[in-house]
Amino acid sequence: MSATEPRLLLVDDDVELAAMLQEYLQLQGFSVMTVHNAGAALEQIALRPPDLVVLDVMLPDMSGFEALRVIREQHDLPIIMLTARGEEPERILGLMRGADDYLAKPCSPLELALRIRTILKRAQGSPTERATAAILKVGALALDTRRREATANAQFLALTAAEMRVLEQLMHHAGEVLSRARLTQLALDRPLEAYDRSIDTLISKLRGKLKAAGVESDYITVVRGQGYVIDHPNSPAKESSPPRHD
């Protein structure tokens, strides 16, 4: 294996599926280590954190959500959750606990590889992006796009990677209403799926963290039937009801 290959840790107790995914991902240019329980995964991460973790929800020794919580307490690693049947509660819980993305099982190896590449690209950034990095400022909010650090009223915001991407897009488009579909595409690099409430969940988490930092909870505004916008003098009128599905 080349030393430059992205290192993945695949955590799944389905031995046959894990072997198939490992073989495919290795053919796609990734270095992949596979383990079949959460305990082994936590040991490997402690020894040598990978570039990204693919974590199944259903594990024999502890749930993937509990493993996600433990990982998040110690490491800032990109994590993709594999959720059984794509059930909405599992998706929402994964995002709330800090997952970067999720994929329903049985999953397409190609789609998994594409999701991994997208997340790694965002995490690392291109040389051009790093060279042109800047600090975005909108009112009380500031976001350092190089360091991936956000503050509100000069107070550090502990954001997950997914929350950071949503906030960045809202700040880039300050004063412009972004539909749920467009915000999903911009921030999560995937189309909005039917009954997908991921963006709504991430927005709710963001608003809670902003409020804790002394920023008004309606700083991120809901515009009925249209989407979300960062509060701005030229923003459309505020609405309290959630937007309709796009």
C-alpha positions in Angstrom: 0.0 0.0 0.0 1.2 3.5 -0.7 1.8 5.7 2.3 -0.3 8.4 0.6 -3.5 6.2 0.5 -6.3 7.5 2.7 -6.5 5.1 5.7 -10.0 3.9 6.5 -11.3 1.9 9.5 -14.4 -0.2 8.6 -16.4 -1.4 11.6 -19.1 -4.0 10.8 -20.0 -7.3 12.3 -21.3 -8.7 9.0 -18.1 -10.5 8.0 -19.0 -11.1 4.4 -20.3 -7.6 3.8 -17.2 -6.1 5.4 -14.9 -8.3 3.3 -16.7 -7.2 0.1 -16.6 -3.5 1.0 -12.9 -3.8 2.0 -12.0 -5.4 -1.3 -13.9 -2.8 -3.3 -12.5 0.2 -1.3 -9.0 -1.1 -1.7 -9.5 -1.3 -5.5 -10.6 2.3 -5.3 -7.3 3.4 -3.8 -8.0 3.3 0.0 -6.0 1.5 2.6 -8.7 -0.4 4.7 -8.5 -2.1 8.1 -11.7 -4.0 9.1 -12.8 -4.9 12.6 -16.1 -6.5 13.7 -16.9 -4.9 17.0 -16.7 -1.5 18.7 -14.1 -2.4 21.2 -11.6 -3.4 18.6 -12.4 -0.2 16.7 -11.7 2.0 19.7 -8.4 0.2 20.3 -7.3 0.8 16.7 -8.3 4.4 16.8 -6.4 4.9 20.0 -3.3 3.3 18.5 -3.4 5.1 15.2 -6.4 7.3 14.2 -7.5 6.6 10.6 -8.4 9.3 8.1 -12.1 8.2 8.2 -14.2 5.7 10.0 -17.1 3.7 8.5 -19.2 2.7 11.5 -22.1 0.3 11.5 -25.0 1.1 13.9 -25.6 -2.6 14.9 -22.5 -4.0 16.7 -22.4 -6.9 19.1 -20.6 -5.3 22.1 -22.1 -1.8 22.0 -24.2 0.2 19.6 -22.6 2.3 16.9 -24.1 5.4 18.5 -22.3 4.7 21.8 -19.1 4.1 19.9 -19.6 7.3 18.0 -20.0 9.2 21.3 -16.8 7.7 22.7 -14.9 8.5 19.5 -16.2 12.1 19.4 -15.0 12.7 23.0 -11.4 12.0 22.0 -11.0 12.5 18.3 -12.2 14.7 15.5 -12.4 12.1 12.8 -14.8 12.0 9.8 -17.3 9.3 10.4 -19.9 7.7 8.1 -22.6 5.7 9.8 -24.1 2.6 8.2 -27.8 2.5 9.3 -30.1 -0.5 8.9 -32.8 0.0 6.4 -32.1 3.8 6.4 -34.5 4.3 9.2 -35.1 8.0 9.9 -34.6 7.9 13.7 -31.1 6.3 13.2 -30.2 8.9 10.7 -31.2 11.7 12.9 -29.6 10.2 16.0 -26.3 9.7 14.1 -26.2 13.4 13.0 -27.1 14.6 16.4 -24.2 12.7 17.9 -21.7 14.0 15.4 -21.7 11.7 12.4 -20.6 13.4 9.2 -22.9 11.3 6.9 -24.9 8.2 6.9 -25.7 5.5 4.3 -28.5 2.9 4.5 -27.6 -0.8 4.4 -27.4 -2.7 2.1 -25.3 0.1 0.6 -23.8 0.5 -2.8 -19.9 0.2 -2.6 -19.6 2.8 -5.3 -21.8 5.3 -3.4 -19.9 4.6 -0.2 -16.6 5.3 -2.0 -18.0 8.5 -3.4 -19.2 9.6 0.0 -15.8 8.9 1.5 -14.0 10.9 -1.2 -16.3 13.8 -0.7 -15.9 13.9 3.0 -12.1 13.5 2.8 -11.9 16.3 0.2 -13.8 18.6 2.4 -11.8 17.8 5.5 -8.4 18.3 3.8 -9.2 21.0 1.3 -7.4 21.5 -2.0 -4.1 23.6 -2.2 -6.1 26.4 -3.9 -8.7 26.4 -1.1 -6.0 26.5 1.6 -4.2 29.3 -0.2 -7.3 31.4 -0.4 -8.7 30.6 3.0 -10.4 33.4 4.7 -12.4 34.3 7.8 -16.1 34.6 7.1 -18.0 37.2 9.3 -21.7 37.7 9.6 -22.7 39.8 12.5 -21.7 38.0 15.7 -20.5 35.0 13.8 -17.0 34.3 12.5 -15.7 31.2 10.7 -12.1 30.5 9.9 -12.3 28.3 6.8 -8.7 27.2 7.1 -8.7 26.1 10.7 -12.3 25.0 10.5 -13.1 27.0 13.7 -16.3 29.0 14.3 -17.0 31.5 17.0 -20.1 33.4 18.2 -19.6 36.6 20.2 -15.9 35.6 20.2 -16.9 32.3 22.0 -15.7 29.1 20.4 -18.5 26.9 19.0 -18.0 23.1 19.4 -19.5 22.1 16.0 -19.5 18.7 14.3 -18.1 18.6 10.8 -21.6 18.5 9.3 -22.8 21.4 11.4 -19.7 23.4 10.4 -20.5 22.8 6.7 -24.1 23.9 7.1 -23.0 27.1 8.9 -20.3 27.8 6.3 -22.8 27.6 3.4 -25.3 29.8 5.3 -22.6 32.4 5.9 -21.3 32.2 2.4 -24.9 33.0 1.2 -25.8 35.4 4.0 -29.1 37.2 3.3 -30.0 34.6 0.7 -32.6 32.0 1.4 -31.3 28.5 0.8 -33.9 25.8 0.2 -33.6 22.5 2.0 -32.7 20.8 -1.3 -29.9 23.3 -2.1 -28.5 23.4 1.4 -28.4 19.6 1.4 -26.5 19.6 -1.9 -24.1 22.4 -0.9 -23.4 21.2 2.7 -23.7 17.4 2.4 -22.9 16.9 -1.2 -25.9 14.8 -2.0 -29.5 15.3 -3.2 -32.3 15.7 -0.8 -34.1 12.4 -0.3 -37.8 11.9 0.4 -38.6 12.4 4.1 -35.0 13.5 4.7 -34.8 15.7 7.8 -31.0 15.9 8.1 -30.8 19.6 7.4 -33.6 20.4 9.8 -31.8 18.4 12.5 -28.4 20.1 11.8 -30.1 23.6 11.8 -31.8 22.8 15.1 -28.4 21.8 16.7 -26.8 24.9 15.3 -29.4 27.2 16.7 -29.1 25.5 20.1 -25.4 26.1 20.1 -25.7 29.7 19.0 -28.2 30.3 21.7 -25.8 28.8 24.3 -23.2 31.3 23.0 -25.5 34.2 23.6 -26.8 34.6 20.0 -30.5 34.9 19.4 -32.1 31.5 18.5 -33.7 33.0 15.4 -30.3 34.2 14.0 -30.8 31.3 11.5 -34.2 32.1 10.2 -36.8 29.8 8.8 -38.7 31.3 5.7 -41.9 29.5 5.3 -42.0 27.2 2.2 -38.6 28.4 1.1 -35.8 27.3 3.4 -33.2 28.8 5.7 -31.2 32.0 5.9 -28.6 33.6 8.2 -30.2 36.7 9.7 -29.2 39.8 7.7 -30.6 43.3 7.2 -31.8 42.3 3.7 -33.2 38.9 4.6 -36.8 38.1 3.9 -39.3 38.3 6.8 -38.9 35.7 9.5 -41.3 32.8 10.0 -41.5 30.4 12.9 -43.0 27.4 11.1 -40.7 24.8 9.5 -40.4 24.9 5.7 -42.3 22.5 3.5 -40.5 19.7 1.7 -38.9 20.7 -1.5 
